[in-house]
Amino acid sequence: MKKYIMTIMMMIILSLTTLSGCGKEKASTSASGVNATQKIASGENLTIPVKEISEKASFYSVEVDGTQMEVIAVKDSDGNIRTAFNTCQICYDSGNGYYKQEDDELVCQNCGNSFTMNQIGESAGGCNPWPILEEDKTETDSEIKISYEFLKESSDIFENWKVN
């Protein structure tokens, strides 16, 4: 019953914000960055072409042994490429601990914390995108490769991803 009432309340709020003009979408990844899907076979790497990466976040969906995952790749203000899993290190288990780009920040859809592109992939721990550090990938002038083994080891953080 409580879930039913909450659903009705959310529908009313969404209707009111749309009617008042407040429901306009901000810049999103579908309009500003790359959205690509790769099904990774056992032993294959995720390959991200460097030429696709810009200051707008690109989201790469990957399926590893039946687990849906997503990698964020973006250039920071100095032109350095940053990578992270599209899941919050604190909120990952909530089902809503993933990020969407709003203007020049990534915002967690569970806790609302936001991060600039310069903060992506910086540190492990805390409420920020789960980093893919230098030692977890191979980067050349033309591509970034993330190994199947690393993706497989990391898949448990996506068990409840986007389930709500």
N, C-alpha and C positions, 0 to 999 in steps of 0.2 A: 504494500500500500504506500509506504514512504517513498519507494522508488518511483511509483506511478505519479505521485504528487510532484516530486522533483522533476520528472520528465515534463509534466504539464507546465510547471513554472518556467523551465528552460525554454519551452516552445513559445510561451508568452513573451519572455524577455527578448528572445531572438526576433520575434515578430515586431515588437516595439522598436528595437534598435534599427531594424531594416526600414521600417516606415519613417523613422525620424532622420534617416540618412546616416546614422552612426555605424551602420553595418557595412559600410564600404570596405572592400578588401584593401589591405595595404599591399605593398610589393611582396610577392611571394616567389617561391623558387620556380614555379611553373612559368612565370613571366620573366624571370631574371637570370636563372641559372639552368644548368643541365640537369635533367632528370633521366637517368638511364638505368636499365635493368639488365643484369647479367646473371645467368644461371651457371654457377661454378660446378664443374664436374670434379670428382675426387682428384686431388693432386694439382688442379689448375689454380693459377694466381688470378686475382682481380687486377686488371690493367686499366689505368686511368690515363688518357692522353693529356699531357701537360697543356697543349694548345686549347683545351676546353676549359681550363681553370682561369677564373677571373676574380675580381673583388666581390662578385655575387656568388653566394654559396651554390655549389653543385652537389646534388645528392645522387649517389650511386646505390641502387638497390641490388642486393646480392642474395641469392638463395644458396645456402650451404647445407647439404644433407637435410633438406626440408625445413630449415630454419630461415625465415626472412630476416635479413639484416640490411642496414643502410650505412654508407660511408659518406662523410662530408669532406669535400675538398674545396679550398678557397685560398686566394692570395691575400696576405695582410697588406698594410699600408706601405711596407717597404718592398713589396713584390715577392716575399717569401711564401712558399706554398705550405699550407697547414692542413693537416688531416685529423679526423676524429670519427668515432662511431656516432651515429645520430641517436644517441641515448644519453640521458643524464646519469652521472655517477651516483647520485643519491636516489633519484626518482625512477630509475630504469625498471624496477619491478612493479610500478604502479599501472603500467599499460599506457600511460600518457607521458612518460618521460622521454619525449622526443622533441626536436627543435623545428621551428619554422622561421624563415627569415622575415623580419619586419623592418623595413627600411635598411639601415646598415648594421643591424644586430640580429643574432639568433636568439629566439625566446623559447624557453622550456614550456611545453604545453601542460605541464603538471604544476610546477611551482611558480612559474612566471619569471624566474631569473633570466636576465639577458646578458649576452656576451658580445663584445665586438669581435671582428675578424682577427684582430691581433691577439686575442685571448684563446682562440681555438687551438686545441692540440698542445697547449702549454704545459699543463701539469696534471698529475694523477691525484685523485682524492678530491673531496668537496663536491659542491653542487655545480658541476660544469660538464661540458661534453667529454665523453670518455676518449682520451687522446690515443692517437696512433703515432707513437714516437718514432724517431729516426731509426732506431734499432729494429723496429717492427715492419719496416718497408724498405724497398730499394727504389731510389729515385735517380733518373737520368735526365738529360735535357729534353727528351721526348715523351717519357712516360714514368708513371709511378706504379710499382707492383707491390701488392700486398699478398703474402703467401697464403695458400690454402690452409696450411697448418695453423698459422696465426688466426685466420678467420674462424676455423673450426674450434680452436681453443677459446675464442672469445664469444662463441655463439650463445653461451648460457645467459649472457646479459640481455639477450633478445627474446627469451622464453615468453614473456608476457607483453612484448612490444606491440603497441597499437591494438590491444585486445578490447579496449573499452569503446 
